[in-house]
């Protein structure tokens, strides 16, 4: 009785068919939880904002003013948000809250 060897391309296709659902299941577990943007308001503490939406992409200190710029993904959009703080690191102004382009674009 002669055994037949599987063609390498066929073996590769079968391997991909087996791995594709596993990769999809893994990516579903990594979906981001929407951030609570209600904390980005005048009077909010800097630590509260950072706890809710993460570390700022950049921080500038000019003349005693601190301006944090946050970039993060919210659903399929990238959000840019800049917050200015006064004394005691309390938000005095939300300078921008721009939803950027869709991630797919």
Residue pairs with C-beta under 8 A, 6 or more apart in sequence:
32 73
34 74
34 75
35 52
35 53
35 54
35 72
35 74
36 52
36 53
37 52
37 53
37 74
37 79
37 81
37 97
39 48
39 49
39 52
39 53
40 49
40 52
40 53
40 81
40 83
40 91
40 94
40 97
41 91
41 94
42 91
42 92
42 93
42 94
43 90
43 91
44 90
44 91
45 88
45 89
45 90
45 91
46 66
46 68
46 83
46 85
46 89
46 90
46 91
47 89
49 68
49 70
49 83
49 91
50 56
50 68
53 70
53 72
53 81
54 70
54 72
56 68
56 69
56 70
57 69
57 70
57 71
58 68
58 69
59 66
59 67
59 68
59 69
60 66
60 67
60 69
61 67
65 84
65 85
65 86
66 84
66 85
66 89
67 82
67 83
67 84
67 85
67 95
68 82
68 83
68 85
69 80
69 81
69 82
70 79
70 80
70 81
70 82
70 83
71 78
71 79
71 80
71 81
72 78
72 79
72 81
73 79
73 103
74 99
76 102
76 103
76 104
77 99
77 100
77 101
77 102
77 103
78 99
78 100
78 101
78 103
79 97
79 98
79 99
79 100
80 96
80 97
80 98
80 100
81 94
81 96
81 97
81 98
82 94
82 95
82 96
83 91
83 93
83 94
83 95
84 91
84 92
84 93
84 94
84 95
85 91
85 92
86 92
